[in-house]
Amino acid sequence: MIRQCFPFLLWCLLLQIAHINVFSQTQIIKAGKIHFEKKISLHREIAGTEMENFRNSIPQFHNSYFSLSFTEKMSLYELEKAAPPNSILPDEKSEADVFRMDLSSGLFERQANLQTDVSLVKDSLPKILWKIRSETRDIAGFDCVRAEAIVYDSIYVIAFFSPQLQVSGGPLQLHGLPGMILGLVVPRLNLSLFATSFELISPDEQVMKQKQVSGKKISLAGYEKKVQILYRQTKGNLRIGYLRQLL
């Protein structure tokens, strides 16, 4: 009797496992914490310069790590682990920047580290005109959809967002897609940023609000002007570094 029932019981067990798996893949998430790895290609950074002769003695990537805590109303993006200093990117001070978005009001704050100056950028979130494509890929266990946009007039960005994470936000000050951004590629800036893991938690919004951000207050347009002036005054790979500080 037991032998006769075993195939049926096994089928029921497999059906239950499949049901749980399908549910986990389609579960709608509106809060959590995402861990990101940021990579800057040092080999692309030195291409066409005198430093290219030392390519074999230079690491391929400059890696740093960040976290993004988010709810439906707010997000906080900050550094977890900085990359070791190197001679190629001596001015990547923006890695210490802190971004806080108020998604309910459409406002954001950014503690921006530019050279020896620290600015507190407070403004409305910039509007981004995204074009959603058909390409998909898996990032940190989530099915993500490709989107593209031009930001700051000339910087082409590729983003991958997850409709399962139903918050229209992302790392840095990127937003405006029907789901959380988990991947970012900016070819001109030799930069990529991808989620490596996700924690299903409910971050405390009061703690995120109390995260200290400081600096001389400035508008987004004012900060962009400061960066553009430094960009025009600089040559070589440092120039691209200033453009990265726009993001």
ZIHUPE-V458547 format. One record per helix or strand. SS is the DSSP state (helix for helix, strand for strand). FROM is the first residue (numbers start at 1). TO is the last residue. Records with the same first field share a line. If there is no record, write none. Layout:
BEGIN
SS=FROM-TO  FROM-TO
END
This chain:
BEGIN
helix=2-26  42-45  50-57  93-96  187-189  205-210  220-233  237-244
strand=29-29  32-41  61-70  74-81  98-102  107-114  117-124  131-139  142-151  155-162  165-165  180-186  191-199  216-218
END
